[in-house]
Structure formats: C-alpha cells, structure tokens
Amino acid sequence: MDTLWLGYQGLDLPFDEIIAVLRYQPALDGQIARTYGRVPPGVRSVVVTIAGAYLPARLPVEVLRWRWAGWRRHGP
C-alpha cells in the first residue's frame, strides 16, 4: 500500500485513507490540534482522513493533490 508523506518526521498516511486535501487556514487549527495534539510550524495544507482526522502537512496543497490524484489514477 502506498503512503503519502506529509512533510513531518513520522507523519505519513496510506493514500486509501485520504478523503480530502485542504489548503491550510488558521480556522482548522482546532481540528488539527484535536487529531495531532498540536499545530506544528510550517503547516501549508491539511489532509482529512476517512476517520475524520485532520492531519497537518508541510507540503503545498497542489503537490499533495497531484500525488493523491496519481495514486487514484493508477490504483492501489
């Protein structure tokens, strides 16, 4: 199973658990903190999982969406 690295040490996620990739906005800080425990520095995007988790990502939203779309095109 392929995983997507979110730009922070030890933080990666299987592609098949992703339901959305959002551009980071401070309004998402509460959701990120509930899931991850804190909002780390340098957050540029947020990945939402099938379980409803909001995970921070240091990578730009366009890069994450491009990688996720490539995985969906080629299948698991």
PDB file of N, CA, C, O and CB in Angstrom:
ATOM      1  N   MET A   1       0.847  -1.171   0.000  1.00  0.00           N
ATOM      2  CA  MET A   1       0.000   0.000   0.000  1.00  0.00           C
ATOM      3  C   MET A   1       0.897   1.240   0.000  1.00  0.00           C
ATOM      4  O   MET A   1       1.829   1.345   0.798  1.00  0.00           O
ATOM      5  CB  MET A   1      -0.966  -0.006   1.224  1.00  0.00           C
ATOM      6  N   ASP A   2       0.613   2.143  -0.875  1.00  0.00           N
ATOM      7  CA  ASP A   2       1.400   3.368  -0.966  1.00  0.00           C
ATOM      8  C   ASP A   2       0.980   4.366   0.101  1.00  0.00           C
ATOM      9  O   ASP A   2      -0.194   4.461   0.460  1.00  0.00           O
ATOM     10  CB  ASP A   2       1.259   3.991  -2.351  1.00  0.00           C
ATOM     11  N   THR A   3       1.952   5.098   0.594  1.00  0.00           N
ATOM     12  CA  THR A   3       1.665   6.115   1.594  1.00  0.00           C
ATOM     13  C   THR A   3       2.120   7.485   1.108  1.00  0.00           C
ATOM     14  O   THR A   3       2.992   7.604   0.247  1.00  0.00           O
ATOM     15  CB  THR A   3       2.343   5.768   2.924  1.00  0.00           C
ATOM     16  N   LEU A   4       1.512   8.501   1.678  1.00  0.00           N
ATOM     17  CA  LEU A   4       1.841   9.887   1.368  1.00  0.00           C
ATOM     18  C   LEU A   4       2.524  10.488   2.580  1.00  0.00           C
ATOM     19  O   LEU A   4       1.951  10.523   3.668  1.00  0.00           O
ATOM     20  CB  LEU A   4       0.570  10.706   0.974  1.00  0.00           C
ATOM     21  N   TRP A   5       3.755  10.964   2.394  1.00  0.00           N
ATOM     22  CA  TRP A   5       4.478  11.618   3.476  1.00  0.00           C
ATOM     23  C   TRP A   5       3.994  13.054   3.568  1.00  0.00           C
ATOM     24  O   TRP A   5       3.914  13.752   2.557  1.00  0.00           O
ATOM     25  CB  TRP A   5       6.020  11.557   3.251  1.00  0.00           C
ATOM     26  N   LEU A   6       3.670  13.501   4.783  1.00  0.00           N
ATOM     27  CA  LEU A   6       3.074  14.819   4.971  1.00  0.00           C
ATOM     28  C   LEU A   6       4.086  15.902   5.323  1.00  0.00           C
ATOM     29  O   LEU A   6       3.702  17.032   5.623  1.00  0.00           O
ATOM     30  CB  LEU A   6       2.036  14.750   6.040  1.00  0.00           C
ATOM     31  N   GLY A   7       5.351  15.576   5.291  1.00  0.00           N
ATOM     32  CA  GLY A   7       6.369  16.591   5.481  1.00  0.00           C
ATOM     33  C   GLY A   7       6.874  16.744   6.897  1.00  0.00           C
ATOM     34  O   GLY A   7       7.720  17.598   7.164  1.00  0.00           O
ATOM     35  N   TYR A   8       6.375  15.938   7.800  1.00  0.00           N
ATOM     36  CA  TYR A   8       6.848  15.950   9.189  1.00  0.00           C
ATOM     37  C   TYR A   8       7.357  14.561   9.534  1.00  0.00           C
ATOM     38  O   TYR A   8       6.815  13.557   9.070  1.00  0.00           O
ATOM     39  CB  TYR A   8       5.714  16.392  10.177  1.00  0.00           C
ATOM     40  N   GLN A   9       8.403  14.511  10.352  1.00  0.00           N
ATOM     41  CA  GLN A   9       9.011  13.236  10.722  1.00  0.00           C
ATOM     42  C   GLN A   9       7.976  12.289  11.320  1.00  0.00           C
ATOM     43  O   GLN A   9       7.285  12.626  12.282  1.00  0.00           O
ATOM     44  CB  GLN A   9      10.157  13.460  11.713  1.00  0.00           C
ATOM     45  N   GLY A  10       7.884  11.104  10.735  1.00  0.00           N
ATOM     46  CA  GLY A  10       6.977  10.083  11.240  1.00  0.00           C
ATOM     47  C   GLY A  10       5.519  10.277  10.873  1.00  0.00           C
ATOM     48  O   GLY A  10       4.662   9.535  11.352  1.00  0.00           O
ATOM     49  N   LEU A  11       5.221  11.250  10.040  1.00  0.00           N
ATOM     50  CA  LEU A  11       3.820  11.506   9.692  1.00  0.00           C
ATOM     51  C   LEU A  11       3.589  11.196   8.217  1.00  0.00           C
ATOM     52  O   LEU A  11       3.871  12.007   7.335  1.00  0.00           O
ATOM     53  CB  LEU A  11       3.432  12.976  10.005  1.00  0.00           C
ATOM     54  N   ASP A  12       3.070  10.001   7.984  1.00  0.00           N
ATOM     55  CA  ASP A  12       2.663   9.613   6.638  1.00  0.00           C
ATOM     56  C   ASP A  12       1.326   8.899   6.753  1.00  0.00           C
ATOM     57  O   ASP A  12       0.906   8.502   7.840  1.00  0.00           O
ATOM     58  CB  ASP A  12       3.740   8.705   5.945  1.00  0.00           C
ATOM     59  N   LEU A  13       0.671   8.744   5.619  1.00  0.00           N
ATOM     60  CA  LEU A  13      -0.696   8.254   5.617  1.00  0.00           C
ATOM     61  C   LEU A  13      -0.936   7.413   4.377  1.00  0.00           C
ATOM     62  O   LEU A  13      -0.531   7.815   3.287  1.00  0.00           O
ATOM     63  CB  LEU A  13      -1.697   9.417   5.684  1.00  0.00           C
ATOM     64  N   PRO A  14      -1.580   6.259   4.502  1.00  0.00           N
ATOM     65  CA  PRO A  14      -1.929   5.478   3.314  1.00  0.00           C
ATOM     66  C   PRO A  14      -2.867   6.291   2.413  1.00  0.00           C
ATOM     67  O   PRO A  14      -3.812   6.917   2.891  1.00  0.00           O
ATOM     68  CB  PRO A  14      -2.595   4.129   3.719  1.00  0.00           C
ATOM     69  N   PHE A  15      -2.597   6.272   1.130  1.00  0.00           N
ATOM     70  CA  PHE A  15      -3.420   7.021   0.179  1.00  0.00           C
ATOM     71  C   PHE A  15      -4.899   6.677   0.293  1.00  0.00           C
ATOM     72  O   PHE A  15      -5.753   7.553   0.157  1.00  0.00           O
ATOM     73  CB  PHE A  15      -2.947   6.757  -1.234  1.00  0.00           C
ATOM     74  N   ASP A  16      -5.208   5.399   0.543  1.00  0.00           N
ATOM     75  CA  ASP A  16      -6.605   4.993   0.561  1.00  0.00           C
ATOM     76  C   ASP A  16      -7.371   5.471   1.803  1.00  0.00           C
ATOM     77  O   ASP A  16      -8.573   5.231   1.912  1.00  0.00           O
ATOM     78  CB  ASP A  16      -6.686   3.501   0.469  1.00  0.00           C
ATOM     79  N   GLU A  17      -6.698   6.132   2.726  1.00  0.00           N
ATOM     80  CA  GLU A  17      -7.371   6.697   3.898  1.00  0.00           C
ATOM     81  C   GLU A  17      -7.695   8.186   3.728  1.00  0.00           C
ATOM     82  O   GLU A  17      -8.329   8.784   4.598  1.00  0.00           O
ATOM     83  CB  GLU A  17      -6.505   6.500   5.132  1.00  0.00           C
ATOM     84  N   ILE A  18      -7.268   8.775   2.629  1.00  0.00           N
ATOM     85  CA  ILE A  18      -7.462  10.204   2.391  1.00  0.00           C
ATOM     86  C   ILE A  18      -8.823  10.439   1.730  1.00  0.00           C
ATOM     87  O   ILE A  18      -9.190   9.748   0.780  1.00  0.00           O
ATOM     88  CB  ILE A  18      -6.318  10.774   1.508  1.00  0.00           C
ATOM     89  N   ILE A  19      -9.565  11.426   2.245  1.00  0.00           N
ATOM     90  CA  ILE A  19     -10.804  11.818   1.572  1.00  0.00           C
ATOM     91  C   ILE A  19     -10.746  13.243   1.040  1.00  0.00           C
ATOM     92  O   ILE A  19     -11.531  13.607   0.165  1.00  0.00           O
ATOM     93  CB  ILE A  19     -11.976  11.676   2.519  1.00  0.00           C
ATOM     94  N   ALA A  20      -9.811  14.069   1.565  1.00  0.00           N
ATOM     95  CA  ALA A  20      -9.696  15.445   1.079  1.00  0.00           C
ATOM     96  C   ALA A  20      -8.325  16.003   1.422  1.00  0.00           C
ATOM     97  O   ALA A  20      -7.697  15.611   2.405  1.00  0.00           O
ATOM     98  CB  ALA A  20     -10.805  16.336   1.681  1.00  0.00           C
ATOM     99  N   VAL A  21      -7.879  16.927   0.584  1.00  0.00           N
ATOM    100  CA  VAL A  21      -6.667  17.691   0.846  1.00  0.00           C
ATOM    101  C   VAL A  21      -7.067  19.155   0.771  1.00  0.00           C
ATOM    102  O   VAL A  21      -7.517  19.635  -0.269  1.00  0.00           O
ATOM    103  CB  VAL A  21      -5.506  17.341  -0.178  1.00  0.00           C
ATOM    104  N   LEU A  22      -6.897  19.862   1.888  1.00  0.00           N
ATOM    105  CA  LEU A  22      -7.345  21.246   2.001  1.00  0.00           C
ATOM    106  C   LEU A  22      -6.166  22.204   2.108  1.00  0.00           C
ATOM    107  O   LEU A  22      -5.097  21.846   2.601  1.00  0.00           O
ATOM    108  CB  LEU A  22      -8.260  21.408   3.208  1.00  0.00           C
ATOM    109  N   ARG A  23      -6.380  23.420   1.641  1.00  0.00           N
ATOM    110  CA  ARG A  23      -5.400  24.475   1.867  1.00  0.00           C
ATOM    111  C   ARG A  23      -5.486  24.857   3.341  1.00  0.00           C
ATOM    112  O   ARG A  23      -6.582  25.008   3.881  1.00  0.00           O
ATOM    113  CB  ARG A  23      -5.652  25.720   0.926  1.00  0.00           C
ATOM    114  N   TYR A  24      -4.345  25.014   3.987  1.00  0.00           N
ATOM    115  CA  TYR A  24      -4.333  25.359   5.410  1.00  0.00           C
ATOM    116  C   TYR A  24      -4.938  26.737   5.649  1.00  0.00           C
ATOM    117  O   TYR A  24      -4.655  27.694   4.929  1.00  0.00           O
ATOM    118  CB  TYR A  24      -2.903  25.313   5.959  1.00  0.00           C
ATOM    119  N   GLN A  25      -5.767  26.809   6.665  1.00  0.00           N
ATOM    120  CA  GLN A  25      -6.333  28.060   7.162  1.00  0.00           C
ATOM    121  C   GLN A  25      -6.301  27.973   8.686  1.00  0.00           C
ATOM    122  O   GLN A  25      -6.540  26.901   9.242  1.00  0.00           O
ATOM    123  CB  GLN A  25      -7.808  28.304   6.616  1.00  0.00           C
ATOM    124  N   PRO A  26      -6.009  29.083   9.376  1.00  0.00           N
ATOM    125  CA  PRO A  26      -5.985  29.055  10.840  1.00  0.00           C
ATOM    126  C   PRO A  26      -7.286  28.538  11.460  1.00  0.00           C
ATOM    127  O   PRO A  26      -7.270  28.038  12.585  1.00  0.00           O
ATOM    128  CB  PRO A  26      -5.700  30.437  11.363  1.00  0.00           C
ATOM    129  N   ALA A  27      -8.403  28.649  10.751  1.00  0.00           N
ATOM    130  CA  ALA A  27      -9.681  28.137  11.268  1.00  0.00           C
ATOM    131  C   ALA A  27      -9.637  26.625  11.481  1.00  0.00           C
ATOM    132  O   ALA A  27     -10.473  26.087  12.208  1.00  0.00           O
ATOM    133  CB  ALA A  27     -10.822  28.492  10.306  1.00  0.00           C
ATOM    134  N   LEU A  28      -8.685  25.931  10.866  1.00  0.00           N
ATOM    135  CA  LEU A  28      -8.553  24.478  11.015  1.00  0.00           C
ATOM    136  C   LEU A  28      -7.668  24.078  12.197  1.00  0.00           C
ATOM    137  O   LEU A  28      -7.514  22.889  12.474  1.00  0.00           O
ATOM    138  CB  LEU A  28      -7.991  23.882   9.741  1.00  0.00           C
ATOM    139  N   ASP A  29      -7.087  25.052  12.892  1.00  0.00           N
ATOM    140  CA  ASP A  29      -6.165  24.751  13.994  1.00  0.00           C
ATOM    141  C   ASP A  29      -6.790  23.855  15.061  1.00  0.00           C
ATOM    142  O   ASP A  29      -6.127  22.949  15.564  1.00  0.00           O
ATOM    143  CB  ASP A  29      -5.691  26.038  14.634  1.00  0.00           C
ATOM    144  N   GLY A  30      -8.036  24.089  15.410  1.00  0.00           N
ATOM    145  CA  GLY A  30      -8.698  23.275  16.433  1.00  0.00           C
ATOM    146  C   GLY A  30      -8.802  21.817  16.013  1.00  0.00           C
ATOM    147  O   GLY A  30      -8.552  20.914  16.812  1.00  0.00           O
ATOM    148  N   GLN A  31      -9.170  21.590  14.757  1.00  0.00           N
ATOM    149  CA  GLN A  31      -9.272  20.215  14.243  1.00  0.00           C
ATOM    150  C   GLN A  31      -7.905  19.532  14.212  1.00  0.00           C
ATOM    151  O   GLN A  31      -7.775  18.363  14.575  1.00  0.00           O
ATOM    152  CB  GLN A  31      -9.889  20.215  12.832  1.00  0.00           C
ATOM    153  N   ILE A  32      -6.880  20.284  13.770  1.00  0.00           N
ATOM    154  CA  ILE A  32      -5.523  19.728  13.713  1.00  0.00           C
ATOM    155  C   ILE A  32      -5.045  19.364  15.113  1.00  0.00           C
ATOM    156  O   ILE A  32      -4.508  18.277  15.326  1.00  0.00           O
ATOM    157  CB  ILE A  32      -4.545  20.733  13.056  1.00  0.00           C
ATOM    158  N   ALA A  33      -5.239  20.275  16.071  1.00  0.00           N
ATOM    159  CA  ALA A  33      -4.787  20.029  17.439  1.00  0.00           C
ATOM    160  C   ALA A  33      -5.513  18.837  18.061  1.00  0.00           C
ATOM    161  O   ALA A  33      -4.902  18.066  18.800  1.00  0.00           O
ATOM    162  CB  ALA A  33      -4.998  21.277  18.299  1.00  0.00           C
ATOM    163  N   ARG A  34      -6.792  18.675  17.777  1.00  0.00           N
ATOM    164  CA  ARG A  34      -7.532  17.514  18.312  1.00  0.00           C
ATOM    165  C   ARG A  34      -6.977  16.207  17.759  1.00  0.00           C
ATOM    166  O   ARG A  34      -6.921  15.205  18.473  1.00  0.00           O
ATOM    167  CB  ARG A  34      -9.034  17.627  17.974  1.00  0.00           C
ATOM    168  N   THR A  35      -6.574  16.210  16.516  1.00  0.00           N
ATOM    169  CA  THR A  35      -6.065  14.992  15.884  1.00  0.00           C
ATOM    170  C   THR A  35      -4.590  14.752  16.196  1.00  0.00           C
ATOM    171  O   THR A  35      -4.199  13.651  16.583  1.00  0.00           O
ATOM    172  CB  THR A  35      -6.264  15.065  14.382  1.00  0.00           C
ATOM    173  N   TYR A  36      -3.788  15.781  16.027  1.00  0.00           N
ATOM    174  CA  TYR A  36      -2.326  15.641  16.067  1.00  0.00           C
ATOM    175  C   TYR A  36      -1.730  16.053  17.421  1.00  0.00           C
ATOM    176  O   TYR A  36      -0.574  15.747  17.714  1.00  0.00           O
ATOM    177  CB  TYR A  36      -1.699  16.479  14.958  1.00  0.00           C
ATOM    178  N   GLY A  37      -2.516  16.738  18.230  1.00  0.00           N
ATOM    179  CA  GLY A  37      -2.038  17.172  19.541  1.00  0.00           C
ATOM    180  C   GLY A  37      -1.514  18.593  19.573  1.00  0.00           C
ATOM    181  O   GLY A  37      -1.404  19.201  20.638  1.00  0.00           O
ATOM    182  N   ARG A  38      -1.196  19.113  18.416  1.00  0.00           N
ATOM    183  CA  ARG A  38      -0.686  20.489  18.305  1.00  0.00           C
ATOM    184  C   ARG A  38      -0.691  20.895  16.835  1.00  0.00           C
ATOM    185  O   ARG A  38      -0.884  20.067  15.945  1.00  0.00           O
ATOM    186  CB  ARG A  38       0.758  20.614  18.911  1.00  0.00           C
ATOM    187  N   VAL A  39      -0.479  22.167  16.605  1.00  0.00           N
ATOM    188  CA  VAL A  39      -0.323  22.651  15.233  1.00  0.00           C
ATOM    189  C   VAL A  39       1.173  22.931  15.054  1.00  0.00           C
ATOM    190  O   VAL A  39       1.689  23.899  15.612  1.00  0.00           O
ATOM    191  CB  VAL A  39      -1.217  23.955  14.947  1.00  0.00           C
ATOM    192  N   PRO A  40       1.866  22.099  14.286  1.00  0.00           N
ATOM    193  CA  PRO A  40       3.313  22.283  14.131  1.00  0.00           C
ATOM    194  C   PRO A  40       3.626  23.498  13.251  1.00  0.00           C
ATOM    195  O   PRO A  40       2.767  23.957  12.498  1.00  0.00           O
ATOM    196  CB  PRO A  40       3.949  21.017  13.528  1.00  0.00           C
ATOM    197  N   PRO A  41       4.838  24.010  13.343  1.00  0.00           N
ATOM    198  CA  PRO A  41       5.217  25.138  12.490  1.00  0.00           C
ATOM    199  C   PRO A  41       5.289  24.725  11.021  1.00  0.00           C
ATOM    200  O   PRO A  41       5.604  23.579  10.701  1.00  0.00           O
ATOM    201  CB  PRO A  41       6.564  25.713  12.938  1.00  0.00           C
ATOM    202  N   GLY A  42       5.000  25.654  10.157  1.00  0.00           N
ATOM    203  CA  GLY A  42       5.156  25.425   8.724  1.00  0.00           C
ATOM    204  C   GLY A  42       4.027  24.698   8.041  1.00  0.00           C
ATOM    205  O   GLY A  42       4.216  24.204   6.929  1.00  0.00           O
ATOM    206  N   VAL A  43       2.852  24.606   8.654  1.00  0.00           N
ATOM    207  CA  VAL A  43       1.721  23.911   8.028  1.00  0.00           C
ATOM    208  C   VAL A  43       1.297  24.682   6.776  1.00  0.00           C
ATOM    209  O   VAL A  43       1.085  25.893   6.828  1.00  0.00           O
ATOM    210  CB  VAL A  43       0.519  23.770   9.028  1.00  0.00           C
ATOM    211  N   ARG A  44       1.176  23.974   5.657  1.00  0.00           N
ATOM    212  CA  ARG A  44       0.748  24.598   4.404  1.00  0.00           C
ATOM    213  C   ARG A  44      -0.552  24.001   3.879  1.00  0.00           C
ATOM    214  O   ARG A  44      -1.263  24.630   3.095  1.00  0.00           O
ATOM    215  CB  ARG A  44       1.835  24.457   3.354  1.00  0.00           C
ATOM    216  N   SER A  45      -0.857  22.779   4.319  1.00  0.00           N
ATOM    217  CA  SER A  45      -2.085  22.123   3.882  1.00  0.00           C
ATOM    218  C   SER A  45      -2.535  21.145   4.965  1.00  0.00           C
ATOM    219  O   SER A  45      -1.815  20.880   5.928  1.00  0.00           O
ATOM    220  CB  SER A  45      -1.876  21.389   2.520  1.00  0.00           C
ATOM    221  N   VAL A  46      -3.745  20.618   4.780  1.00  0.00           N
ATOM    222  CA  VAL A  46      -4.335  19.708   5.765  1.00  0.00           C
ATOM    223  C   VAL A  46      -4.927  18.523   5.009  1.00  0.00           C
ATOM    224  O   VAL A  46      -5.617  18.694   4.004  1.00  0.00           O
ATOM    225  CB  VAL A  46      -5.431  20.431   6.640  1.00  0.00           C
ATOM    226  N   VAL A  47      -4.649  17.331   5.503  1.00  0.00           N
ATOM    227  CA  VAL A  47      -5.186  16.110   4.902  1.00  0.00           C
ATOM    228  C   VAL A  47      -6.273  15.577   5.828  1.00  0.00           C
ATOM    229  O   VAL A  47      -6.056  15.420   7.029  1.00  0.00           O
ATOM    230  CB  VAL A  47      -4.058  15.035   4.665  1.00  0.00           C
ATOM    231  N   VAL A  48      -7.444  15.299   5.256  1.00  0.00           N
ATOM    232  CA  VAL A  48      -8.573  14.775   6.020  1.00  0.00           C
ATOM    233  C   VAL A  48      -8.697  13.288   5.697  1.00  0.00           C
ATOM    234  O   VAL A  48      -8.650  12.885   4.535  1.00  0.00           O
ATOM    235  CB  VAL A  48      -9.907  15.548   5.688  1.00  0.00           C
ATOM    236  N   THR A  49      -8.857  12.478   6.752  1.00  0.00           N
ATOM    237  CA  THR A  49      -8.919  11.025   6.573  1.00  0.00           C
ATOM    238  C   THR A  49     -10.356  10.509   6.628  1.00  0.00           C
ATOM    239  O   THR A  49     -11.275  11.234   7.008  1.00  0.00           O
ATOM    240  CB  THR A  49      -8.076  10.327   7.640  1.00  0.00           C
ATOM    241  N   ILE A  50     -10.531   9.259   6.247  1.00  0.00           N
ATOM    242  CA  ILE A  50     -11.858   8.640   6.294  1.00  0.00           C
ATOM    243  C   ILE A  50     -12.388   8.549   7.716  1.00  0.00           C
ATOM    244  O   ILE A  50     -13.598   8.468   7.926  1.00  0.00           O
ATOM    245  CB  ILE A  50     -11.815   7.252   5.673  1.00  0.00           C
ATOM    246  N   ALA A  51     -11.480   8.561   8.703  1.00  0.00           N
ATOM    247  CA  ALA A  51     -11.876   8.517  10.113  1.00  0.00           C
ATOM    248  C   ALA A  51     -12.208   9.906  10.667  1.00  0.00           C
ATOM    249  O   ALA A  51     -12.584  10.037  11.832  1.00  0.00           O
ATOM    250  CB  ALA A  51     -10.767   7.885  10.944  1.00  0.00           C
ATOM    251  N   GLY A  52     -12.069  10.947   9.830  1.00  0.00           N
ATOM    252  CA  GLY A  52     -12.373  12.308  10.272  1.00  0.00           C
ATOM    253  C   GLY A  52     -11.210  13.039  10.911  1.00  0.00           C
ATOM    254  O   GLY A  52     -11.394  14.106  11.496  1.00  0.00           O
ATOM    255  N   ALA A  53     -10.004  12.476  10.807  1.00  0.00           N
ATOM    256  CA  ALA A  53      -8.815  13.128  11.348  1.00  0.00           C
ATOM    257  C   ALA A  53      -8.346  14.234  10.409  1.00  0.00           C
ATOM    258  O   ALA A  53      -8.441  14.105   9.189  1.00  0.00           O
ATOM    259  CB  ALA A  53      -7.687  12.102  11.575  1.00  0.00           C
ATOM    260  N   TYR A  54      -7.842  15.318  10.985  1.00  0.00           N
ATOM    261  CA  TYR A  54      -7.260  16.433  10.232  1.00  0.00           C
ATOM    262  C   TYR A  54      -5.774  16.454  10.551  1.00  0.00           C
ATOM    263  O   TYR A  54      -5.379  16.799  11.664  1.00  0.00           O
ATOM    264  CB  TYR A  54      -7.948  17.815  10.591  1.00  0.00           C
ATOM    265  N   LEU A  55      -4.949  16.086   9.578  1.00  0.00           N
ATOM    266  CA  LEU A  55      -3.514  15.993   9.793  1.00  0.00           C
ATOM    267  C   LEU A  55      -2.789  17.122   9.077  1.00  0.00           C
ATOM    268  O   LEU A  55      -3.114  17.440   7.933  1.00  0.00           O
ATOM    269  CB  LEU A  55      -2.987  14.640   9.318  1.00  0.00           C
ATOM    270  N   PRO A  56      -1.798  17.739   9.747  1.00  0.00           N
ATOM    271  CA  PRO A  56      -1.056  18.831   9.135  1.00  0.00           C
ATOM    272  C   PRO A  56      -0.091  18.313   8.085  1.00  0.00           C
ATOM    273  O   PRO A  56       0.416  17.196   8.185  1.00  0.00           O
ATOM    274  CB  PRO A  56      -0.303  19.621  10.192  1.00  0.00           C
ATOM    275  N   ALA A  57       0.154  19.132   7.083  1.00  0.00           N
ATOM    276  CA  ALA A  57       1.147  18.791   6.063  1.00  0.00           C
ATOM    277  C   ALA A  57       1.979  20.025   5.762  1.00  0.00           C
ATOM    278  O   ALA A  57       1.455  21.132   5.638  1.00  0.00           O
ATOM    279  CB  ALA A  57       0.467  18.250   4.766  1.00  0.00           C
ATOM    280  N   ARG A  58       3.264  19.819   5.649  1.00  0.00           N
ATOM    281  CA  ARG A  58       4.184  20.904   5.330  1.00  0.00           C
ATOM    282  C   ARG A  58       4.252  21.144   3.822  1.00  0.00           C
ATOM    283  O   ARG A  58       4.697  22.203   3.378  1.00  0.00           O
ATOM    284  CB  ARG A  58       5.579  20.594   5.879  1.00  0.00           C
ATOM    285  N   LEU A  59       3.816  20.173   3.049  1.00  0.00           N
ATOM    286  CA  LEU A  59       3.888  20.287   1.587  1.00  0.00           C
ATOM    287  C   LEU A  59       2.738  21.139   1.067  1.00  0.00           C
ATOM    288  O   LEU A  59       1.670  21.171   1.678  1.00  0.00           O
ATOM    289  CB  LEU A  59       3.860  18.889   0.925  1.00  0.00           C
ATOM    290  N   PRO A  60       2.943  21.835  -0.062  1.00  0.00           N
ATOM    291  CA  PRO A  60       1.868  22.640  -0.647  1.00  0.00           C
ATOM    292  C   PRO A  60       0.684  21.772  -1.072  1.00  0.00           C
ATOM    293  O   PRO A  60       0.860  20.621  -1.473  1.00  0.00           O
ATOM    294  CB  PRO A  60       2.393  23.430  -1.850  1.00  0.00           C
ATOM    295  N   VAL A  61      -0.502  22.326  -0.981  1.00  0.00           N
ATOM    296  CA  VAL A  61      -1.726  21.602  -1.323  1.00  0.00           C
ATOM    297  C   VAL A  61      -1.675  21.061  -2.746  1.00  0.00           C
ATOM    298  O   VAL A  61      -2.161  19.959  -3.001  1.00  0.00           O
ATOM    299  CB  VAL A  61      -2.940  22.508  -1.156  1.00  0.00           C
ATOM    300  N   GLU A  62      -1.098  21.811  -3.674  1.00  0.00           N
ATOM    301  CA  GLU A  62      -1.031  21.363  -5.072  1.00  0.00           C
ATOM    302  C   GLU A  62      -0.197  20.097  -5.213  1.00  0.00           C
ATOM    303  O   GLU A  62      -0.550  19.206  -5.985  1.00  0.00           O
ATOM    304  CB  GLU A  62      -0.451  22.467  -5.958  1.00  0.00           C
ATOM    305  N   VAL A  63       0.899  20.012  -4.478  1.00  0.00           N
ATOM    306  CA  VAL A  63       1.768  18.826  -4.533  1.00  0.00           C
ATOM    307  C   VAL A  63       1.033  17.606  -3.973  1.00  0.00           C
ATOM    308  O   VAL A  63       1.065  16.528  -4.568  1.00  0.00           O
ATOM    309  CB  VAL A  63       3.084  19.073  -3.741  1.00  0.00           C
ATOM    310  N   LEU A  64       0.376  17.781  -2.833  1.00  0.00           N
ATOM    311  CA  LEU A  64      -0.349  16.657  -2.235  1.00  0.00           C
ATOM    312  C   LEU A  64      -1.484  16.186  -3.133  1.00  0.00           C
ATOM    313  O   LEU A  64      -1.683  14.984  -3.306  1.00  0.00           O
ATOM    314  CB  LEU A  64      -0.900  17.049  -0.866  1.00  0.00           C
ATOM    315  N   ARG A  65      -2.224  17.124  -3.701  1.00  0.00           N
ATOM    316  CA  ARG A  65      -3.327  16.741  -4.599  1.00  0.00           C
ATOM    317  C   ARG A  65      -2.808  16.027  -5.838  1.00  0.00           C
ATOM    318  O   ARG A  65      -3.430  15.075  -6.310  1.00  0.00           O
ATOM    319  CB  ARG A  65      -4.138  17.977  -5.014  1.00  0.00           C
ATOM    320  N   TRP A  66      -1.681  16.474  -6.368  1.00  0.00           N
ATOM    321  CA  TRP A  66      -1.099  15.853  -7.559  1.00  0.00           C
ATOM    322  C   TRP A  66      -0.692  14.411  -7.252  1.00  0.00           C
ATOM    323  O   TRP A  66      -0.955  13.505  -8.043  1.00  0.00           O
ATOM    324  CB  TRP A  66       0.123  16.666  -8.060  1.00  0.00           C
ATOM    325  N   ARG A  67      -0.044  14.201  -6.092  1.00  0.00           N
ATOM    326  CA  ARG A  67       0.382  12.839  -5.716  1.00  0.00           C
ATOM    327  C   ARG A  67      -0.817  11.935  -5.452  1.00  0.00           C
ATOM    328  O   ARG A  67      -0.826  10.776  -5.867  1.00  0.00           O
ATOM    329  CB  ARG A  67       1.283  12.881  -4.470  1.00  0.00           C
ATOM    330  N   TRP A  68      -1.817  12.456  -4.770  1.00  0.00           N
ATOM    331  CA  TRP A  68      -3.028  11.683  -4.463  1.00  0.00           C
ATOM    332  C   TRP A  68      -3.759  11.317  -5.755  1.00  0.00           C
ATOM    333  O   TRP A  68      -4.203  10.180  -5.915  1.00  0.00           O
ATOM    334  CB  TRP A  68      -3.967  12.484  -3.521  1.00  0.00           C
ATOM    335  N   ALA A  69      -3.884  12.275  -6.673  1.00  0.00           N
ATOM    336  CA  ALA A  69      -4.551  12.019  -7.954  1.00  0.00           C
ATOM    337  C   ALA A  69      -3.797  10.960  -8.753  1.00  0.00           C
ATOM    338  O   ALA A  69      -4.423  10.103  -9.378  1.00  0.00           O
ATOM    339  CB  ALA A  69      -4.666  13.320  -8.773  1.00  0.00           C
ATOM    340  N   GLY A  70      -2.469  11.003  -8.743  1.00  0.00           N
ATOM    341  CA  GLY A  70      -1.691   9.994  -9.436  1.00  0.00           C
ATOM    342  C   GLY A  70      -1.923   8.606  -8.881  1.00  0.00           C
ATOM    343  O   GLY A  70      -2.015   7.642  -9.640  1.00  0.00           O
ATOM    344  N   TRP A  71      -2.018   8.492  -7.569  1.00  0.00           N
ATOM    345  CA  TRP A  71      -2.304   7.203  -6.946  1.00  0.00           C
ATOM    346  C   TRP A  71      -3.681   6.709  -7.353  1.00  0.00           C
ATOM    347  O   TRP A  71      -3.851   5.531  -7.664  1.00  0.00           O
ATOM    348  CB  TRP A  71      -2.206   7.306  -5.419  1.00  0.00           C
ATOM    349  N   ARG A  72      -4.680   7.610  -7.354  1.00  0.00           N
ATOM    350  CA  ARG A  72      -6.035   7.195  -7.719  1.00  0.00           C
ATOM    351  C   ARG A  72      -6.115   6.763  -9.178  1.00  0.00           C
ATOM    352  O   ARG A  72      -6.859   5.838  -9.502  1.00  0.00           O
ATOM    353  CB  ARG A  72      -7.023   8.327  -7.458  1.00  0.00           C
ATOM    354  N   ARG A  73      -5.370   7.410 -10.057  1.00  0.00           N
ATOM    355  CA  ARG A  73      -5.368   7.040 -11.483  1.00  0.00           C
ATOM    356  C   ARG A  73      -4.790   5.649 -11.706  1.00  0.00           C
ATOM    357  O   ARG A  73      -5.279   4.893 -12.546  1.00  0.00           O
ATOM    358  CB  ARG A  73      -4.571   8.063 -12.296  1.00  0.00           C
ATOM    359  N   HIS A  74      -3.760   5.319 -10.961  1.00  0.00           N
ATOM    360  CA  HIS A  74      -3.063   4.046 -11.175  1.00  0.00           C
ATOM    361  C   HIS A  74      -3.501   2.940 -10.237  1.00  0.00           C
ATOM    362  O   HIS A  74      -3.028   1.808 -10.341  1.00  0.00           O
ATOM    363  CB  HIS A  74      -1.597   4.247 -11.028  1.00  0.00           C
ATOM    364  N   GLY A  75      -4.391   3.256  -9.335  1.00  0.00           N
ATOM    365  CA  GLY A  75      -4.937   2.232  -8.449  1.00  0.00           C
ATOM    366  C   GLY A  75      -3.999   1.871  -7.313  1.00  0.00           C
ATOM    367  O   GLY A  75      -2.807   2.178  -7.345  1.00  0.00           O
ATOM    368  N   PRO A  76      -4.550   1.223  -6.324  1.00  0.00           N
ATOM    369  CA  PRO A  76      -3.752   0.824  -5.160  1.00  0.00           C
ATOM    370  C   PRO A  76      -2.772  -0.277  -5.477  1.00  0.00           C
ATOM    371  O   PRO A  76      -2.032  -0.716  -4.596  1.00  0.00           O
ATOM    372  CB  PRO A  76      -4.648   0.381  -4.044  1.00  0.00           C
TER     373      PRO A  76
END
